[in-house]
Amino acid sequence: MNFPLLTVTAAVPAVGAILTAAVPAARRTAAKWLALFFSLATLALAVLVAVRFEPGGDRYQLTESRAWIPDFGVRYELGVDGIGVVLIGLTALLIPFVIAAGWHDADPLETSSKRWRPTQGFFALILMVEAMVIISFEATDVFLFYIFFEAMLIPMYFLIGGFGDRAHSGSDENAAAQRSYAAVKFLLYNLVGGLIMLAAVIGLYVVAGNFSLQEITAARAAGTLDMATNTERLLFLGFFFAFAVKAPLWPLQTWLPNAMGESTAPVAVLITAVVDKVGTFAMLRFCLGLFPDASKWATPVILVLALISIVYGALVAVGQRDIKRLVAYASISHFGFIILGIFAMTSQGQSGATLYMVNHGLSTAALMLVAGFLISRRGSRLIADYGGVQKVAPVLAGTFLIGGLATLSLPGLAPFVSEFLVLVGTFARYPVVGIVATVGIVLAALYTLVLYQRTMTGPVKEEVRTMPDLRLREVLVVAPLIALLIGLGVYPKVLTDIVNPAVEHTMSDVKQTDPKPEVAVEAKNGEEAK
């Protein structure tokens, strides 16, 4: 019997969550180190998954399949393609940084009239989210995926509502109310999407007779699964709506700024760099895989929504006064680019979208975590409360700048490659859409550089004059992310070699090929070729 590597990779953080939660309240430091240990063990397993994965091999590898609820055709089926491998790697990589960055975020406050939840609960919830996200990237049974797609809402709800940002301008009561509002809004939006998806999952079972992604896609390819056009479209809409909420796509994005604004910086990273990626990943795996014809039918509308997300998110980010909400609206714009690449239906677009998921995770994590370190020093999220930080904390300002430049996709940093591929893939099939999408690039430069100018340059404000620079723990959190942003910007091939074969399979599912260039080029033999 083969070693169940995928199961173990998801189980290790779940076991870590249980053990961390069981640590006595007086042993806060032990709980932190235990959580960090299990996150690093998960990272080691994710690396092993990547090493054992063969990009040129079968579409789904390291597969596991066992009967679970046989009366309803539900199986415990796991398998990873290249897209799943890189996203599991991203998740496992970021969680240790999230834990290290939030080392003191759940410590009790002596001056507060209300104590925070136990420290061990904070780190246990983070590990539980990691376990559920990883198994979502592994699941090839639709019902199994649905269970963890919804279950991850529970620990996220408590992380947002129970461990909110301490840098709040109002009273303790007002801060608690704002956290509660953000957590409930996050939960309700995603629950509504999940309930609609549940109806679609049941409808899929009625049509296909099972929940196996591999069996259903094989039956569709062989022509043995008869799915009426209207039925397929309705099922597609049920799945896509849930994923669009999670992504988030305009106009379903309004929960994200509240959730990120009221969360601690590490939890905000967990939301946008990890959890939200499940939505865009599922669009590639389930929407395009299960409903290829309906995906092509819905493409024009989805492209318009993606364009609105790109421009709307960037425009609203320009006018933000709150640092964390600015990053949240910037993420809405970036998710628009990811969805644009997915539904451009070109190999460049989908490869770029997958790389964008990874690179956005790294760049947002770097920028948000440094912003969190900045906010913890000043005790304010308002941009106007800062100025001249680079003169008193040059390392903090330098890392903040690199994170910001990565967010605007500066050439030489990792996000540039993914954004370039998305735009190339979009221009190839929808040139007008590609032209409009470039507006988001201009606006990204505007909100990023204005943010840096207002917080880091200019006269030193009295309140930041004694601000300390990054400490050793904080440097150890940020430095690897900066190194990855530079390394993957210079050499993205390490990821594209894994991703491209999976993208080819997805393109085959929707029966699409890349458009041929319309400009005549001179062939080597002197003849012209189209």
C-alpha positions in Angstrom: 0.0 0.0 0.0 1.4 3.4 -1.0 2.1 5.9 1.7 -0.9 8.4 1.9 1.2 11.5 1.5 -1.6 13.8 0.6 -3.7 12.7 3.6 -0.7 13.1 6.0 0.1 16.6 4.6 -3.4 17.8 5.5 -3.6 15.8 8.7 -0.4 17.2 10.3 -1.7 20.8 10.7 -5.0 19.4 11.9 -3.3 17.3 14.6 -1.1 20.3 15.4 -4.3 22.4 15.9 -5.7 19.9 18.4 -2.5 19.7 20.4 -1.9 23.4 20.4 -5.5 24.0 21.6 -4.9 21.5 24.4 -1.8 23.4 25.8 -2.7 25.0 29.2 -3.4 28.7 29.1 -0.4 29.5 31.3 1.9 28.0 28.7 1.4 30.5 25.9 5.0 30.4 24.7 4.9 26.6 24.4 1.7 26.8 22.3 3.4 29.2 19.9 6.4 27.0 19.4 4.2 23.9 19.0 2.2 25.6 16.3 5.3 26.8 14.5 6.8 23.3 14.7 3.7 21.7 13.1 3.6 24.5 10.4 7.2 23.7 9.5 6.5 20.0 9.4 3.6 20.7 7.0 6.0 22.8 4.9 8.4 19.8 4.7 5.6 17.5 3.6 4.5 20.0 0.9 8.1 20.1 -0.4 8.0 16.3 -0.5 4.7 16.4 -2.5 6.4 18.8 -5.0 9.5 16.5 -5.2 7.4 13.4 -5.9 5.2 15.1 -8.4 6.2 14.5 -12.0 5.1 17.4 -14.3 5.1 15.2 -17.4 3.2 12.4 -15.7 -0.4 11.6 -15.2 -2.8 14.6 -14.7 -3.6 13.6 -11.1 -0.8 12.1 -9.1 -0.3 10.8 -5.5 -3.9 9.7 -5.7 -5.9 8.1 -2.9 -9.3 6.6 -3.1 -11.4 5.0 -0.5 -15.1 4.3 0.0 -16.6 6.9 2.4 -20.4 7.0 2.0 -21.0 4.4 -0.7 -24.8 4.6 -0.6 -24.5 8.2 -2.0 -21.5 7.7 -4.2 -19.2 9.7 -2.0 -15.6 8.7 -1.9 -12.5 9.9 -0.1 -10.6 10.8 -3.2 -7.5 12.9 -3.3 -5.1 13.8 -6.1 -3.0 16.8 -7.2 -2.1 18.3 -10.5 0.5 21.0 -11.1 -1.8 23.8 -10.1 -2.7 22.0 -6.8 1.0 21.3 -6.1 2.0 25.0 -6.3 -0.9 26.2 -4.2 -0.3 23.6 -1.5 3.3 24.8 -1.5 2.2 28.5 -1.2 -0.2 27.6 1.7 2.4 25.6 3.6 5.1 28.3 3.0 3.0 31.2 4.3 1.6 29.7 7.5 5.0 29.7 9.4 5.4 33.4 8.5 1.8 34.1 9.6 2.4 32.4 12.9 5.8 34.1 13.5 4.4 37.5 12.5 1.4 37.0 14.9 3.6 35.9 17.7 2.2 38.5 20.2 -1.1 39.3 18.5 -3.2 37.1 20.8 -1.3 37.9 24.1 -3.5 39.3 26.8 -3.5 43.1 27.2 -3.0 44.2 30.8 -4.5 47.6 30.1 -7.6 46.3 28.4 -10.8 45.8 30.2 -11.5 42.8 28.1 -9.1 39.9 27.7 -8.4 38.3 24.4 -9.3 34.7 23.8 -6.6 32.2 24.9 -3.4 32.6 22.9 -3.3 28.9 22.0 -6.7 29.2 20.4 -5.4 31.8 18.0 -2.6 29.5 16.7 -4.8 26.4 16.7 -7.4 28.1 14.5 -4.6 29.1 12.0 -3.4 25.5 11.8 -7.0 24.3 11.3 -7.5 26.7 8.4 -4.3 25.4 6.9 -5.5 21.8 7.1 -8.8 22.6 5.4 -7.3 24.7 2.7 -4.7 22.0 1.8 -7.3 19.2 1.6 -9.4 21.5 -0.6 -6.5 21.7 -3.1 -6.2 17.9 -2.9 -9.9 16.8 -3.1 -11.0 15.2 -6.4 -14.4 14.2 -5.0 -16.8 17.1 -5.4 -18.7 16.4 -2.1 -15.4 16.1 -0.2 -14.3 19.4 -1.6 -17.5 21.0 -0.6 -17.3 19.9 3.0 -13.9 21.5 3.6 -14.7 24.5 1.3 -17.5 25.3 3.8 -15.9 24.1 7.0 -13.0 26.5 6.8 -15.5 29.4 7.4 -15.8 28.3 11.0 -12.2 28.9 12.2 -12.0 32.0 10.0 -15.1 33.5 11.6 -13.5 33.1 15.1 -10.1 34.5 13.9 -11.8 37.6 12.5 -14.3 38.2 15.3 -12.3 37.0 18.2 -8.8 38.2 17.5 -9.3 41.6 15.7 -6.8 44.4 15.1 -5.8 46.2 18.3 -5.0 49.5 16.3 -8.6 50.7 16.4 -9.5 54.4 16.7 -12.7 53.8 18.7 -13.4 52.5 22.2 -13.1 48.8 23.1 -16.9 48.4 22.7 -16.8 50.0 19.2 -13.8 47.8 18.2 -15.6 44.7 19.3 -18.7 45.7 17.4 -16.7 46.3 14.2 -15.0 42.9 14.5 -18.3 41.2 15.1 -19.9 43.0 12.1 -16.9 42.0 9.8 -17.0 38.4 11.0 -20.7 38.0 10.5 -20.6 39.6 7.1 -17.8 37.3 6.0 -19.8 34.3 7.3 -23.1 35.2 5.8 -21.7 36.0 2.3 -19.8 32.8 2.1 -22.6 30.7 3.6 -25.1 32.0 1.0 -22.6 31.1 -1.7 -22.1 27.7 -0.1 -25.8 26.9 0.1 -26.3 27.7 -3.6 -23.3 25.5 -4.4 -24.8 22.7 -2.3 -27.9 22.7 -4.5 -25.6 22.5 -7.5 -23.6 19.7 -6.0 -26.8 17.7 -5.5 -27.9 18.5 -9.0 -24.6 17.2 -10.3 -25.1 13.9 -8.5 -28.6 13.6 -10.0 -27.1 14.1 -13.5 -23.8 12.2 -13.2 -24.6 9.6 -10.5 -21.4 10.2 -8.6 -19.2 13.0 -7.2 -15.9 11.9 -8.7 -14.3 14.7 -10.7 -12.1 12.3 -12.7 -15.0 10.0 -13.6 -17.3 12.9 -14.6 -14.7 14.6 -16.8 -13.8 11.3 -18.4 -17.4 10.6 -19.1 -17.9 14.0 -20.7 -14.8 13.5 -22.8 -16.0 10.1 -24.0 -19.5 11.5 -24.7 -21.2 9.0 -22.3 -22.5 11.7 -20.0 -25.6 13.4 -21.3 -26.0 16.8 -19.7 -28.7 19.2 -21.1 -27.5 22.6 -22.0 -29.8 24.5 -19.5 -28.9 22.0 -16.8 -25.2 22.5 -17.3 -25.6 26.2 -17.2 -27.6 26.2 -14.0 -25.1 23.9 -12.3 -22.2 26.0 -13.5 -23.8 29.2 -12.1 -24.3 27.4 -8.7 -20.6 26.5 -8.5 -19.3 29.8 -9.9 -21.4 31.9 -7.6 -19.8 30.3 -4.5 -16.3 30.6 -5.9 -16.9 34.2 -6.9 -17.9 35.1 -3.4 -14.8 33.4 -2.0 -12.5 34.9 -4.7 -13.9 37.7 -4.3 -15.4 39.0 -7.6 -17.3 42.2 -8.0 -20.1 42.8 -6.9 -19.7 40.0 -4.2 -16.5 41.5 -2.7 -17.9 43.9 -0.1 -17.1 41.5 2.8 -13.3 41.5 2.1 -12.4 45.1 3.1 -14.3 44.7 6.4 -12.7 41.3 7.2 -9.2 42.4 6.4 -9.5 45.8 8.0 -10.7 44.4 11.4 -8.4 41.4 11.4 -4.8 41.3 12.6 -2.3 41.6 9.8 -1.4 37.9 9.9 -5.1 36.9 9.7 -5.6 39.4 6.9 -2.8 37.6 5.0 -4.5 34.3 5.8 -7.7 35.6 4.2 -6.5 37.0 1.0 -3.3 35.1 0.3 -4.5 31.6 1.3 -8.3 31.2 1.8 -9.4 33.3 -1.1 -7.2 31.3 -3.5 -9.5 28.3 -3.0 -12.1 30.2 -5.0 -10.0 30.9 -8.0 -8.4 27.4 -7.9 -11.9 25.9 -7.9 -12.9 27.9 -11.0 -10.1 26.2 -12.8 -10.6 22.7 -11.4 -14.4 22.4 -11.1 -16.1 25.1 -13.3 -13.9 24.5 -16.4 -13.5 20.8 -15.7 -17.1 19.9 -15.0 -18.9 22.4 -17.1 -16.8 23.3 -20.1 -19.6 24.4 -22.5 -21.3 26.5 -19.8 -17.9 28.1 -18.9 -17.5 29.3 -22.5 -21.2 30.5 -22.5 -20.6 32.6 -19.4 -17.2 33.9 -20.4 -18.3 37.3 -21.9 -20.1 38.3 -18.7 -17.4 37.0 -16.4 -14.8 39.0 -18.3 -16.8 42.1 -17.8 -17.1 41.4 -14.1 -13.4 40.8 -13.9 -12.7 44.1 -15.6 -15.0 45.9 -13.2 -13.1 44.3 -10.3 -9.8 45.4 -11.7 -10.7 49.0 -12.2 -13.1 49.4 -9.2 -10.7 47.8 -6.7 -7.8 50.0 -7.9 -9.9 53.2 -8.0 -11.2 52.7 -4.5 -7.7 51.8 -3.2 -6.5 55.2 -4.5 -8.9 57.0 -2.2 -8.4 54.9 1.0 -7.2 56.5 4.2 -6.8 53.1 6.0 -3.6 51.2 5.2 -5.2 47.7 5.5 -8.3 48.6 3.6 -6.1 49.9 0.8 -4.4 46.5 0.6 -7.8 44.8 0.6 -9.1 46.9 -2.3 -5.8 46.3 -4.2 -6.4 42.5 -3.7 -9.9 42.8 -5.2 -8.2 44.4 -8.3 -5.6 41.6 -8.4 -8.3 38.9 -8.1 -9.9 40.5 -11.2 -6.7 39.8 -13.1 -6.6 36.2 -11.9 -10.2 35.6 -13.0 -9.5 37.4 -16.3 -6.6 35.0 -17.0 -8.7 31.9 -16.2 -11.6 32.9 -18.5 -9.4 34.3 -21.3 -9.3 30.6 -22.3 -5.7 30.7 -23.5 -2.7 28.8 -22.1 -0.8 32.0 -21.4 -3.8 33.4 -19.5 -4.4 30.4 -17.4 -0.7 29.8 -16.6 -0.4 33.5 -15.7 -3.5 33.2 -13.5 -2.0 30.3 -11.6 1.3 32.1 -11.2 -0.7 35.2 -10.1 -2.3 33.2 -7.3 1.2 32.3 -6.0 2.8 35.7 -6.6 -0.1 37.7 -5.2 0.1 35.5 -2.1 3.8 36.4 -1.7 3.5 40.1 -2.4 0.4 40.7 -0.3 1.9 38.7 2.5 5.1 40.8 2.4 3.3 44.2 2.2 0.6 43.4 4.7 2.9 41.9 7.3 5.3 44.9 7.1 2.2 47.1 7.3 1.2 45.2 10.4 4.6 45.8 12.0 4.3 49.5 11.2 0.7 49.7 12.6 1.7 47.9 15.8 4.4 50.5 16.5 2.2 53.6 15.9 -1.1 52.1 17.0 -3.0 53.5 14.0 -4.1 52.2 10.6 -4.6 55.7 9.2 -2.2 56.8 6.5 -2.3 60.4 7.7 -0.8 59.5 11.0 2.5 58.6 9.4 5.3 60.5 7.7 9.1 60.3 7.4 9.3 56.7 8.6 12.2 55.9 6.3 14.4 58.3 8.2 13.9 56.5 11.5 13.3 52.9 10.4 15.0 52.4 7.0 14.8 48.6 7.0 11.1 48.8 7.6 10.6 51.4 4.9 12.8 49.4 2.4 10.9 46.2 2.9 7.6 48.1 2.7 8.8 49.6 -0.6 9.7 46.2 -2.1 6.4 44.8 -1.1 4.6 47.8 -2.7 6.6 47.5 -5.9 5.7 43.9 -6.1 2.1 44.8 -5.7 2.2 47.1 -8.7 4.0 44.3 -10.7 7.4 46.0 -11.2 9.5 44.2 -13.8 12.1 42.0 -12.0 9.7 41.0 -9.3 7.5 37.9 -9.4 4.1 39.4 -9.9 5.2 41.1 -13.2 5.6 37.7 -14.9 2.1 36.6 -14.0 0.4 39.9 -14.9 2.3 39.9 -18.2 1.1 36.4 -19.0 -2.5 37.2 -18.1 -2.4 40.3 -20.3 -0.7 38.5 -23.2 -3.2 35.6 -23.0 -6.1 38.1 -22.9 -4.9 40.2 -25.8 -4.6 37.1 -27.9 -8.3 36.4 -27.8 -10.0 39.6 -26.4 -7.8 42.6 -27.3 -10.3 45.2 -26.2 -10.6 43.5 -22.8 -6.8 43.5 -22.5 -6.6 47.2 -23.2 -9.1 48.1 -20.5 -7.4 45.8 -18.0 -4.1 47.8 -18.4 -5.9 50.7 -16.6 -5.5 48.6 -13.5 -1.7 48.7 -13.9 -1.6 52.5 -14.0 -3.9 52.8 -11.0 -1.8 50.2 -9.1 1.3 52.4 -9.5 -0.7 55.4 -8.3 -2.1 53.9 -5.0 1.2 52.1 -4.2 3.5 55.1 -4.7 1.1 57.5 -3.0 0.9 55.2 0.0 4.7 55.0 0.2 5.1 58.7 -0.2 2.6 59.6 2.5 3.8 57.1 5.1 7.6 56.9 4.5 8.8 60.1 3.0 8.5 63.8 4.0 9.0 65.4 7.4 9.3 63.0 10.4 6.1 63.3 12.4 6.6 63.6 16.1 4.7 60.4 16.9 7.0 58.3 14.7 10.3 60.0 15.7 11.1 57.2 18.2 9.8 54.3 16.1 12.1 51.3 16.3 13.2 49.5 13.1 12.4 45.9 12.3 13.5 43.5 15.0 15.2 40.2 14.3 12.0 38.1 14.4 10.3 40.6 12.0 13.3 40.5 9.6 13.2 36.7 9.6 9.5 36.9 8.6 9.9 39.4 5.8 13.3 38.6 4.3 12.4 35.2 2.8 9.3 36.6 1.2 11.3 39.4 -0.4 13.9 36.9 -1.6 11.2 34.7 -3.2 9.6 37.8 -4.9 13.0 38.6 -6.5 14.0 35.0 -7.2 10.7 34.1 -8.9 10.8 37.4 -10.8 14.1 36.4 -12.3 13.5 32.7 -12.7 9.8 31.8 -12.9 10.5 28.6 -14.8 10.6 26.6 -11.6 6.9 27.1 -11.3 5.8 27.2 -15.0 7.3 23.8 -15.6 4.9 22.4 -13.0 1.9 24.5 -13.9 1.9 24.3 -17.8 1.0 20.6 -18.2 -2.0 21.1 -15.9 -3.1 24.1 -17.9 -2.9 22.0 -21.1 -5.3 19.5 -19.5 -7.7 22.3 -18.6 -7.5 23.8 -22.1 -8.3 20.3 -23.4 -11.4 20.0 -21.0 -12.9 23.2 -22.6 -11.7 22.2 -26.1 -9.9 25.4 -26.7 -6.6 26.1 -28.4 -4.5 29.3 -28.4 -5.4 31.7 -31.2 -2.8 31.9 -34.0 -1.0 35.2 -34.5 -2.7 37.3 -37.1 0.5 39.2 -38.0 2.6 37.6 -40.7 6.1 36.7 -39.7 9.0 35.7 -41.8 9.9 32.0 -41.5 13.5 30.7 -41.5 13.2 29.5 -45.0 12.4 33.0 -46.3 8.7 32.2 -46.7 5.9 34.0 -44.9 3.9 32.2 -42.3 0.8 33.2 -40.4 
